[in-house]
Amino acid sequence: MYTPKHFSAPSDQALHDLMRAYPFATLVIHSADGINAHHLPLYLDGNRTLSGHVARANPLWQEAANAQEVLVIFHGPNAYVSPSWYPTKATGRVVPTWNYVVAHARGKLRVINDVHWLRSHLEALTAQHEAPFEQAWQLGDAPADFIAQLMQSVVGIEIEITQLTGKWKVSQNQPLENQQGVMYGLKSTANTQASEMAGIVETINRLKT
């Protein structure tokens, strides 16, 4: 991933926060028939381990046996940036761009066929995403035999992260007045991701001042 220094992730903690806030990831693996991309939610356990599960019919877990390394991509908010938001637009020397934040995790994937590990993983993943709800659903709310049957049809996967990088392209290359114009412009739209990006631009701006 091409990452100019001024677009580097602000910290490891920012990367971890992104991976937890946007856990639906793209897992890229090189298999016998070429490069494949799989899409699935992953759970960040601590700071160095990702866990997930796939259908037993999914070839991913079989492809893992021959894969030297996998790449996992977490996509955060992204938004179009209009040059009309730049106070410097009067010069005419401005163009549209796209702001985005992403995290890339590399590591070795291993397959786990252990019912106790799988149960623990499913409970942790569910608890993370049910946490905002007033009446959080738990695995134990479903009949035990039903859960046991479903668990037989999935396989656990775990990725030990060996390299973690990220890119925060959020208007840092613009003068302060343009950064503020981008922030206000993003906030003025009805797009949820644009609003989230406005918050990121504001946070980065605050860190620099």
N, C-alpha and C positions, 0 to 999 in steps of 0.2 A: 504494500500500500504506500503510495507516494504521500509523504507527510512532511511538508516544510516545517521548520522548527517552530514558527509562530502558530502553527495549527496542531501542535502536539496536545495530547490529553493533559489537563491541568494536574492530575495526580492519579496514583493507583486507586485511591479511594473513589475518585470520580468514575473510574472504569468499573469498579465493583458495584457502585450504585447504579450505573447504567445497566449492567447485566442483570441486576435484581429487578429493576423497574421495567425492563423490556426483555423478558426471558425467552420470548419466542425467537429462536435463533435459526440461522442457516448453517448446517454442518456440511462441509465440503470434504469429500474423500476420493482418493484415487483408487479405483477398482479395476478388475480385469478388463472391463469393457470401456474404460476411460474415466473421466472425471464425473462424479455424481454429486448432486446437492440434495440434501434432505432438510426438511423443515419441522422443527419440534421444539417444545418448551424444555428448557434445561434449568436445573436447580444448582445454584452456586453454594456449595458447602464450604464454609470458611472462606478462604481467598484463593485456593489453589486447585480445587476439585469441582468438576461439573458432573452432575448425574442426570440421567434421563431414562426413558424406556421407549421401545418401539414394538410394533406388532411383530409377532414371530414370523409372519409372512413377508415382512419387510427385509429385503436382502442386505440392508445396512449392516446388521450384526455379523453376517457371513463375510461381507467385504472387509470388515475390520481385521480379520486374521492376517491379511496380506498388506495392510496399509502401514507404512512407516510413520506417518503423521497425518493428523486431520487438522482442518482449519474451521473454527467456529466464529461466525460473524453475528454480532448483536447490533441491531439498528435502533438508534434512538430517534428523537424528533428530527424532521427535516422540513425545509420550507423554501419556497421561491423568494428571492429578494429583488424587489423592483428598484431600478436606479432612480425612480422618481422619489424615493424616500431619502436620497442623499441631498443634504443642503448644498453640496458642491456640484449638483447637477447642472448648474448654470454654465459651467465650463464646457459642457457637452462631452467631456472625456470620462464618461461613466457607462457601464453596461450591466445587464442583469447577471445574477449569479444564483447559486444554490447553497444554502447553509445546511449543515448536517453534523451529527455526531455518531460515531461508530466505535465498537470495540472488536478487536481481533484476538482470539485465543487459539494458540497452537498447542498440540499435545498428542500423546499416544492414547488411543481408545482401546479399552478392554471391555469384553462382554461378561456380564454377570448373570449366571443362572442359579441364583440363590434366593429362595422364597422369602427368607427373613430380611435379606438386604432389600429386595424389591418392595416388601411391605413397608419397611422403614422409609424408603425413598418416596413411595406414593403418599405416605402420611405427611412427610415434610413438604412435598410439593403442593399437596392439597391445602395444608395449613397456611402456607405462604399466600396462596391466592384467595383463600376464604377469609383471611384475617380482616379485610375491610367490612365484611358483612355482619349485620347484627346477629343473625342466626347462622353461624358458620356450620357448613356441612362437614362431617367427618367420615372417614372410611368405615368406622364402626356403626354408622347409621344405616348402612345397607346390610342385607342378610349375609352372614359369614360364608355360606356355601356359594352365594352369587359372586362375591368378591374373589373367593378362591378359584372359581371357574374362570373368571376373567383374567386373573393373574397368570393362568396357564397359557394364555394366548399372547403374552408379551414377554419381552426380554429386556433385562436391565443393561445399561451402558454407563461407563464412567470414563471421564477424561481428566487425566492429571495435567494441569496447565504447565507448560514449560516456557512459554513466552506469551506475554500479554502486552498489546499495544493498542493505541487508540488515536482517533483524529477528531478534533474539535474545530471544524471550519465554521466559525461563528462571527465573521466580520472583524476579526482581530487586525487584519491588514488595512482596515479603513481608519481614517482619522476619527477622533472622538466624536465630532459632530455628526459624522455619517453613521457611526455605531448607534448613537442615540436616535437618529432618524430611522434606522432599521428597526430598533426596538419598538418605537412608537408605531411604525408602519405595520409590523407583525401583529401588534396588539389590536390594531384597528380592523383586522380581518375576522371572519367568522370561523376560520379554520382552527381546529383544536391543536394540531401540531404546530401551526404558526404561533399560537399563544404560548405553547411550551418552549418553542425556540426563542421567543422574546425573553422569557425568563432566564434562559441559558446565556443569551447575549448580555443581559443585565448583570448576571452573576460574574461573568468573565470581565465585564467592564469594571465592576466594583473591585475585583481582585487586582486589577492593574492600577487602580487609582489610590 
